[in-house]
Amino acid sequence: MRIECRGAAFGGGAPLALIAGPCVIESAEHALWLAGEIGSIAGPFIFKASFDKANRTSGSAYRGPGIKEGLRILSAVKARGHAILTDIHEPAQAAEAAEVADILQIPAFLCRQTDMLVEAGRTGRIVNLKKGQFVAPHDFRHAADKVASTGNSQILLTERGSSFGYNNLVVDMRGLSVMRGFGWPVVFDATHSVQLPGANGPAGASGGQPQFIETLARAAVAAGVDGLFVEVHEAPEAALSDGSNALRLDLLPEFLRRVREIDSVVRSFRLHA
């Protein structure tokens, strides 16, 4: 299956798609600037930013500008020609977010919430399902089926690592093949997969191992994923959310060059298979 999204495409033999942006909207100026910087490096891509981070480790952590202001900012980014992806956290947010977003994302912790999946599907927008850290790849079909029950077949399945004891995630690359077998495009979240959930306990935040972002991304692209999800920030140490597992903006050009070379080889194998 091939899913088109404003100049980018997932699956169906299309080149590797890119979803990239900051974890959370920090300001209008930052979102517009970062979208422009990523676009100048990557070409057509999907800009990702959250208007609300409802699952922060600490209740006092920055959550974002909220849905009204957040969608206003994302509308401005979209007006500059960028496709938009943002999360929703409640069924009632689906229709409102769909007025701006090209892709509605279901957060991993909420991937089994039937009402939210159905409402997202009813909007007719592309729905990106993040696989929960607690969900087996072969069981993730059920979440996609809930969206598809609305008649919406524009579904992306995103791997973001599985819980491995406390404060750690591991990626089972076999799961990428399992999920591709369902018939929907598969995306690999290269930055959340190196997150160490809640590991920075005293600060009430998660940690991360960004030095492994490219290692896992290369493996996932070699395994045949249709897209990469990468949270990017020009100064991860100053990011307002998830900076500990973000890719530095200045590393993006070479990162993309290398993973795209792998993707080109993988797609050539498929064409001649």
Secondary structure as GFF3:
##gff-version 3
##sequence-region A 1 273
A	DSSP	beta_strand	3	5	.	.	.	ID=ss1
A	DSSP	beta_strand	8	10	.	.	.	ID=ss2
A	DSSP	beta_strand	17	21	.	.	.	ID=ss3
A	DSSP	alpha_helix	28	42	.	.	.	ID=ss4
A	DSSP	beta_strand	46	48	.	.	.	ID=ss5
A	DSSP	alpha_helix	67	79	.	.	.	ID=ss6
A	DSSP	beta_strand	83	87	.	.	.	ID=ss7
A	DSSP	alpha_helix	93	98	.	.	.	ID=ss8
A	DSSP	beta_strand	103	106	.	.	.	ID=ss9
A	DSSP	three_ten_helix	108	110	.	.	.	ID=ss10
A	DSSP	alpha_helix	114	122	.	.	.	ID=ss11
A	DSSP	beta_strand	126	130	.	.	.	ID=ss12
A	DSSP	three_ten_helix	137	139	.	.	.	ID=ss13
A	DSSP	alpha_helix	141	148	.	.	.	ID=ss14
A	DSSP	beta_strand	155	159	.	.	.	ID=ss15
A	DSSP	beta_strand	162	163	.	.	.	ID=ss16
A	DSSP	beta_strand	169	170	.	.	.	ID=ss17
A	DSSP	alpha_helix	174	180	.	.	.	ID=ss18
A	DSSP	beta_strand	186	189	.	.	.	ID=ss19
A	DSSP	three_ten_helix	192	194	.	.	.	ID=ss20
A	DSSP	beta_strand	195	200	.	.	.	ID=ss21
A	DSSP	three_ten_helix	201	203	.	.	.	ID=ss22
A	DSSP	beta_strand	205	208	.	.	.	ID=ss23
A	DSSP	three_ten_helix	210	212	.	.	.	ID=ss24
A	DSSP	alpha_helix	213	222	.	.	.	ID=ss25
A	DSSP	beta_strand	227	233	.	.	.	ID=ss26
A	DSSP	three_ten_helix	236	238	.	.	.	ID=ss27
A	DSSP	three_ten_helix	243	245	.	.	.	ID=ss28
A	DSSP	beta_strand	247	248	.	.	.	ID=ss29
A	DSSP	three_ten_helix	249	251	.	.	.	ID=ss30
A	DSSP	alpha_helix	252	272	.	.	.	ID=ss31
###
